[in-house]
Amino acid sequence: MCAMCNIPSHIDDPSYRYKMPKLQTRIEGRGNGIKTNMVNVCDIARSLKTNPAYITKFMGAELGALSSYSVEEEKSIVNGAHETSTGQSMVDKFIDKFVLCPNCRLPETDMIVKKGFLCAGCKACGWSGDLDNGHKLVKFILQNPPGSSGGGGGDGGGKKGKGDRREKQRERAKKKKEKKKDKKAKDESDDDDDDDSEDAGASRKASKEKGDDDDLNFTDEVIKESIARVRKLIQEAEGKGKPMGAEKFFDEVRMIQIQNSFSAKLRLYVALEGVCGDNMLPDKVKAKMPYWKKLIATPPMAISDILYAFEVYYVENPKNRKQYPMVLKELYGADQLPEAELLKHYAKENDSDGFEDAKTAAKPFLDWLQQEDSESSEDDEDDDEDVDVDDI
């Protein structure tokens, strides 16, 4: 069994979850026919969920040498004699350009070809955009896109490409048939069932728009376990006398989120519970504001999702709800809650967990905001009245 290293190999954290085999090479031939066999490129490609041919062609382009990859033999060849360390650095460079997300720096991207450009989307943070389309490798990828038989696909070989596509087509046809059957059953159901179906459909649609159609609930056991992990991280850092910085905290919480597959709004809730425990005081919220700012900004969260995290926190910790106006004031003062959006959020009806109780608790702060608005408007009117025509 070959030795493993982190993705990319220069990360020296022993607990880092993303691993790949270390590159193994073998020099073959002699004289003008000398070449380097990148022995385990296929294994590396499987760990990276990419095509071994892409890695091979990238090495050739970077080293200025001819390169070839055989799908049948799973053999990667680069002309010339190259050190293993050189090959490993090329693998890391490939990872940096075509595997790591530019935003969160995790190897969670899916590569796609879109309108003649090489793009990617990140499953971890939601980023999507163009990759380095100026690199020589891109031309080869466009000719052999991910999932094609020529490209070998991201699962380790082109032999599976057509079979995978057929399987997906069968699955889509099956789902389509099931949907038609469900629709027919709904049409035949009574009015009450229709109303329930419409409500459920609207709820699913709203969830889908937020990317939370498969989201967990804040009461699920896995969320409670995630909170315990965050709490332990905070306690260990404070026990060593070295409070965790915002970047480090974000990376740790994001890793827990990825492992347990929950949404950004639940990630913020987990962080609130983990950091503040059952006593979220305004001073504590203010002291840890760098944590909340990083979580709210990466990726940017809708205000409804931000406030959801606080609302369900107070469902679990109702004795703290009286502190909500001052907590909102701290977030508002730190420019994390736009005034108009905050007022709009609590002006509407919502049946989500904790919304009505939070709305009632927040009333003093909301009234204060509205009063500030009205006073500001009156001041503006007074200023307009005080203007002398001769001064214009």
C-alpha positions as CSV (number, residue, x, y, z in Angstrom):
1,M,0.0,0.0,0.0
2,C,1.5,3.4,-1.0
3,A,2.0,6.2,1.4
4,M,-0.7,8.9,1.7
5,C,-0.4,12.6,1.8
6,N,-2.8,15.6,2.1
7,I,-4.4,17.3,-0.9
8,P,-2.2,19.2,-1.8
9,S,0.9,17.6,-0.3
10,H,2.3,20.8,1.2
11,I,-0.5,20.9,3.9
12,D,1.1,19.3,6.9
13,D,-2.0,18.9,9.2
14,P,-2.1,15.2,10.2
15,S,-5.9,15.4,10.9
16,Y,-6.7,16.9,7.4
17,R,-9.5,14.7,5.9
18,Y,-8.6,15.1,2.2
19,K,-6.0,12.5,1.3
20,M,-4.4,11.1,-1.8
21,P,-1.6,8.6,-2.5
22,K,2.0,10.1,-2.8
23,L,3.2,10.0,-6.4
24,Q,5.3,7.0,-7.4
25,T,7.5,7.2,-10.5
26,R,9.7,4.8,-12.5
27,I,12.3,5.7,-15.1
28,E,12.1,3.6,-18.2
29,G,14.3,3.3,-21.3
30,R,17.6,5.0,-22.0
31,G,19.2,7.6,-24.3
32,N,16.8,9.5,-26.5
33,G,14.0,7.0,-25.5
34,I,14.2,7.7,-21.8
35,K,10.8,8.4,-20.2
36,T,9.1,8.6,-16.8
37,N,6.2,6.3,-15.9
38,M,3.9,8.0,-13.3
39,V,3.0,4.7,-11.8
40,N,0.0,5.6,-9.6
41,V,-1.6,8.6,-11.4
42,C,-4.9,6.7,-11.7
43,D,-5.1,6.2,-7.9
44,I,-4.3,9.9,-7.4
45,A,-6.9,10.9,-10.0
46,R,-9.6,8.8,-8.1
47,S,-8.7,10.6,-4.9
48,L,-9.0,14.0,-6.7
49,K,-12.2,12.8,-8.6
50,T,-10.6,13.9,-11.8
51,N,-9.3,12.4,-15.0
52,P,-5.8,10.8,-15.0
53,A,-5.3,12.0,-18.5
54,Y,-5.7,15.6,-17.3
55,I,-2.9,15.2,-14.8
56,T,-0.6,13.5,-17.3
57,K,-1.2,16.2,-20.0
58,F,-0.7,18.9,-17.3
59,M,2.7,17.5,-16.4
60,G,3.7,17.4,-20.0
61,A,2.7,21.0,-20.6
62,E,4.4,22.2,-17.4
63,L,7.6,20.2,-18.0
64,G,7.7,21.0,-21.8
65,A,7.7,17.3,-22.6
66,L,5.5,14.9,-24.7
67,S,3.1,13.0,-22.6
68,S,0.5,10.2,-23.1
69,Y,-2.1,8.4,-21.1
70,S,-3.4,4.9,-22.0
71,V,-7.0,4.3,-20.7
72,E,-6.7,0.5,-21.4
73,E,-3.4,0.1,-19.5
74,E,-4.0,2.9,-17.1
75,K,-0.5,4.0,-17.9
76,S,0.8,7.6,-17.6
77,I,4.0,8.5,-19.5
78,V,6.0,11.7,-19.6
79,N,9.1,11.8,-21.9
80,G,12.4,12.5,-20.2
81,A,13.8,11.6,-16.8
82,H,12.0,13.4,-14.0
83,E,12.5,13.2,-10.2
84,T,9.6,12.0,-8.1
85,S,9.7,15.3,-6.2
86,T,9.3,17.2,-9.4
87,G,6.3,15.1,-10.4
88,Q,4.7,15.6,-7.0
89,S,5.1,19.4,-7.3
90,M,3.4,19.2,-10.7
91,V,0.5,17.2,-9.1
92,D,0.2,19.9,-6.4
93,K,0.2,22.6,-9.1
94,F,-2.5,20.8,-11.0
95,I,-4.6,20.6,-7.8
96,D,-4.1,24.3,-7.1
97,K,-5.3,25.3,-10.6
98,F,-8.0,22.7,-11.4
99,V,-9.1,21.0,-8.2
100,L,-9.1,23.4,-5.2
101,C,-12.0,25.9,-4.9
102,P,-10.6,29.4,-5.4
103,N,-12.9,30.6,-2.6
104,C,-12.7,28.0,0.2
105,R,-9.6,26.2,-0.9
106,L,-11.1,22.8,-0.5
107,P,-10.9,20.0,-3.1
108,E,-14.7,19.9,-3.5
109,T,-15.2,21.2,-7.1
110,D,-17.0,19.6,-10.0
111,M,-15.4,20.5,-13.3
112,I,-17.7,21.3,-16.3
113,V,-17.4,22.6,-19.8
114,K,-19.9,25.4,-20.4
115,K,-20.2,27.4,-23.7
116,G,-16.7,26.6,-24.7
117,F,-15.2,27.5,-21.3
118,L,-13.9,25.4,-18.4
119,C,-15.9,26.1,-15.3
120,A,-16.4,24.6,-11.9
121,G,-18.8,24.6,-9.0
122,C,-17.9,24.0,-5.3
123,K,-20.0,21.6,-3.3
124,A,-18.6,23.0,0.0
125,C,-19.1,26.7,-0.2
126,G,-21.3,27.2,-3.2
127,W,-18.8,29.1,-5.3
128,S,-19.1,28.8,-9.1
129,G,-17.0,30.4,-11.9
130,D,-14.3,30.0,-14.5
131,L,-11.1,28.1,-14.0
132,D,-7.7,29.0,-15.6
133,N,-8.9,29.0,-19.3
134,G,-5.5,30.4,-20.4
135,H,-3.6,27.2,-19.5
136,K,-2.5,24.8,-22.3
137,L,-4.3,21.9,-20.6
138,V,-7.7,23.5,-21.1
139,K,-7.7,22.8,-24.9
140,F,-7.3,19.1,-24.1
141,I,-10.1,19.2,-21.5
142,L,-12.5,20.9,-23.9
143,Q,-11.7,18.2,-26.5
144,N,-12.2,15.5,-23.8
145,P,-14.7,17.0,-21.3
146,P,-15.3,15.4,-17.9
147,G,-17.5,12.3,-18.2
148,S,-16.7,11.6,-21.9
149,S,-15.2,8.3,-23.0
150,G,-12.1,10.1,-24.4
151,G,-11.6,12.0,-21.2
152,G,-11.9,9.1,-18.9
153,G,-14.3,10.7,-16.5
154,G,-13.7,11.6,-12.9
155,D,-14.3,8.1,-11.6
156,G,-11.1,6.6,-13.0
157,G,-11.5,5.8,-16.6
158,G,-13.4,6.3,-19.9
159,K,-14.7,2.7,-19.9
160,K,-17.3,3.7,-17.4
161,G,-18.4,6.9,-19.2
162,K,-21.1,5.5,-21.5
163,G,-22.4,3.0,-18.9
164,D,-22.7,5.8,-16.3
165,R,-24.6,8.0,-18.8
166,R,-27.0,5.1,-19.6
167,E,-27.6,4.4,-15.9
168,K,-28.3,8.1,-15.3
169,Q,-30.7,8.2,-18.2
170,R,-32.6,5.2,-16.8
171,E,-32.8,6.8,-13.4
172,R,-34.1,10.0,-14.9
173,A,-36.8,8.1,-16.9
174,K,-37.8,6.2,-13.8
175,K,-38.1,9.4,-11.7
176,K,-40.1,11.1,-14.5
177,K,-42.5,8.1,-14.5
178,E,-42.8,8.3,-10.7
179,K,-43.5,12.0,-10.9
180,K,-46.3,11.5,-13.4
181,K,-47.8,8.8,-11.2
182,D,-47.6,11.0,-8.2
183,K,-49.3,13.9,-10.1
184,K,-52.1,11.7,-11.2
185,A,-52.7,10.5,-7.6
186,K,-52.7,14.1,-6.4
187,D,-55.3,15.1,-9.0
188,E,-57.6,12.4,-7.7
189,S,-57.2,13.3,-4.0
190,D,-59.7,15.5,-2.1
191,D,-59.5,19.3,-1.6
192,D,-57.8,19.0,1.8
193,D,-55.1,16.8,0.3
194,D,-54.6,19.3,-2.5
195,D,-54.1,22.1,-0.1
196,D,-51.6,20.1,1.9
197,S,-49.8,19.2,-1.3
198,E,-49.7,22.8,-2.4
199,D,-48.3,23.9,1.0
200,A,-45.7,21.1,0.8
201,G,-44.8,22.0,-2.7
202,A,-44.3,25.7,-1.8
203,S,-42.2,24.7,1.1
204,R,-40.1,22.4,-1.1
205,K,-39.7,25.2,-3.6
206,A,-38.6,27.7,-1.0
207,S,-36.1,25.2,0.4
208,K,-34.8,24.5,-3.1
209,E,-34.2,28.1,-3.8
210,K,-32.0,28.3,-0.7
211,G,-30.2,25.0,-1.6
212,D,-31.7,23.4,1.5
213,D,-34.0,20.8,0.0
214,D,-32.2,18.0,1.8
215,D,-31.3,20.1,4.8
216,L,-31.3,18.7,8.4
217,N,-33.4,20.0,11.2
218,F,-31.9,21.9,14.1
219,T,-33.1,19.2,16.5
220,D,-31.5,16.3,14.7
221,E,-28.9,14.3,16.6
222,V,-26.2,15.0,14.0
223,I,-26.6,18.8,14.7
224,K,-26.3,18.2,18.4
225,E,-23.1,16.2,17.8
226,S,-21.8,19.0,15.7
227,I,-22.5,21.6,18.4
228,A,-20.6,19.4,20.9
229,R,-17.6,19.3,18.6
230,V,-17.6,23.1,18.2
231,R,-17.9,23.5,21.9
232,K,-15.0,21.1,22.5
233,L,-12.8,23.0,20.0
234,I,-13.5,26.3,21.8
235,Q,-12.9,24.9,25.3
236,E,-9.6,23.3,24.2
237,A,-8.4,26.6,22.6
238,E,-9.4,28.6,25.7
239,G,-7.8,26.0,27.9
240,K,-4.5,26.5,26.2
241,G,-4.8,30.3,26.6
242,K,-4.9,30.8,22.8
243,P,-8.4,31.7,21.7
244,M,-9.1,30.6,18.2
245,G,-8.9,33.1,15.4
246,A,-11.8,33.8,13.0
247,E,-10.1,32.0,10.0
248,K,-9.2,28.9,12.0
249,F,-12.7,28.8,13.6
250,F,-14.4,29.1,10.2
251,D,-12.2,26.3,8.8
252,E,-13.1,24.0,11.7
253,V,-16.8,24.7,11.6
254,R,-16.9,24.4,7.8
255,M,-15.2,21.0,8.0
256,I,-17.9,19.8,10.4
257,Q,-20.6,21.2,8.1
258,I,-19.1,19.4,5.1
259,Q,-18.8,16.1,6.9
260,N,-22.4,16.3,8.1
261,S,-24.0,18.0,5.0
262,F,-26.1,20.8,6.5
263,S,-26.8,24.3,5.3
264,A,-25.1,27.6,6.1
265,K,-28.0,28.7,8.3
266,L,-27.6,25.6,10.4
267,R,-23.9,26.1,10.4
268,L,-24.4,29.5,12.0
269,Y,-26.8,28.0,14.5
270,V,-24.2,25.3,15.4
271,A,-21.6,28.0,15.9
272,L,-23.9,30.1,18.1
273,E,-24.6,27.1,20.3
274,G,-21.0,25.9,20.3
275,V,-19.5,29.3,21.2
276,C,-22.2,30.8,23.5
277,G,-23.7,27.7,25.1
278,D,-27.0,28.2,26.8
279,N,-26.3,31.9,27.7
280,M,-25.9,34.1,24.6
281,L,-25.2,37.5,26.1
282,P,-24.8,40.6,24.0
283,D,-21.2,41.1,25.2
284,K,-20.3,37.6,24.1
285,V,-21.9,38.2,20.7
286,K,-19.9,41.4,20.3
287,A,-16.6,39.8,21.5
288,K,-17.0,37.0,18.9
289,M,-18.2,39.2,16.1
290,P,-15.3,38.2,13.8
291,Y,-16.6,34.6,13.9
292,W,-20.1,35.7,12.9
293,K,-18.9,38.0,10.2
294,K,-16.8,35.2,8.6
295,L,-19.7,32.7,8.7
296,I,-22.2,35.2,7.4
297,A,-20.0,36.3,4.5
298,T,-18.7,33.0,3.3
299,P,-20.8,32.4,1.2
300,P,-23.0,35.6,1.7
301,M,-26.1,34.6,3.7
302,A,-29.6,35.9,3.2
303,I,-30.9,37.8,6.2
304,S,-33.7,35.3,6.7
305,D,-31.1,32.6,7.1
306,I,-29.0,34.7,9.5
307,L,-32.1,35.4,11.7
308,Y,-33.2,31.8,11.4
309,A,-30.1,30.7,13.3
310,F,-30.9,33.1,16.2
311,E,-34.6,32.3,16.2
312,V,-34.0,28.5,16.6
313,Y,-31.3,29.2,19.2
314,Y,-34.0,30.9,21.3
315,V,-36.3,27.9,20.7
316,E,-33.7,25.7,22.4
317,N,-32.7,28.4,24.9
318,P,-36.0,30.4,25.7
319,K,-34.7,32.0,28.9
320,N,-32.2,34.0,26.7
321,R,-34.9,35.4,24.4
322,K,-35.2,38.7,26.4
323,Q,-31.6,39.4,25.3
324,Y,-32.6,39.3,21.6
325,P,-33.1,43.1,21.1
326,M,-29.5,43.9,22.4
327,V,-28.1,41.0,20.3
328,L,-29.7,42.5,17.2
329,K,-28.3,45.9,18.1
330,E,-24.8,44.4,18.2
331,L,-25.2,42.7,14.8
332,Y,-26.8,45.9,13.4
333,G,-23.9,48.0,14.7
334,A,-21.4,45.7,13.1
335,D,-23.2,46.1,9.7
336,Q,-24.3,42.5,9.6
337,L,-28.1,43.3,9.5
338,P,-29.2,45.9,6.9
339,E,-32.0,48.0,8.5
340,A,-34.5,47.8,5.7
341,E,-34.2,44.0,5.3
342,L,-34.4,43.4,9.0
343,L,-37.7,45.4,9.3
344,K,-39.0,43.7,6.2
345,H,-38.2,40.3,7.6
346,Y,-40.3,40.8,10.8
347,A,-43.0,42.7,9.0
348,K,-44.2,39.6,7.2
349,E,-45.9,36.4,8.4
350,N,-43.7,33.3,8.8
351,D,-44.5,29.9,10.4
352,S,-40.9,28.8,10.8
353,D,-39.7,27.6,14.2
354,G,-39.2,30.4,16.7
355,F,-40.2,33.2,14.3
356,E,-43.2,34.6,16.2
357,D,-41.5,34.5,19.6
358,A,-38.4,36.1,18.2
359,K,-40.5,38.8,16.5
360,T,-42.2,39.6,19.8
361,A,-38.9,39.7,21.7
362,A,-37.3,41.9,19.0
363,K,-40.1,44.5,19.1
364,P,-38.3,47.1,21.2
365,F,-35.3,47.2,18.8
366,L,-37.6,47.2,15.7
367,D,-39.6,50.1,17.2
368,W,-36.3,52.0,17.9
369,L,-35.2,51.5,14.3
370,Q,-38.5,52.8,12.9
371,Q,-38.4,55.7,15.3
372,E,-34.9,56.6,14.1
373,D,-36.2,56.5,10.5
374,S,-39.1,58.8,11.2
375,E,-36.9,61.3,13.2
376,S,-34.3,61.2,10.3
377,S,-37.1,62.0,7.8
378,E,-38.4,64.9,10.0
379,D,-34.9,66.3,10.3
380,D,-34.5,66.2,6.5
381,E,-37.8,68.0,6.1
382,D,-36.7,70.7,8.6
383,D,-33.5,71.2,6.8
384,D,-35.4,71.7,3.6
385,E,-37.6,74.3,5.2
386,D,-34.7,76.2,6.7
387,V,-33.1,76.9,3.3
388,D,-33.3,80.5,2.3
389,V,-33.9,81.2,-1.3
390,D,-31.3,83.9,-1.3
391,D,-28.7,81.3,-0.2
392,I,-29.1,79.1,-3.2
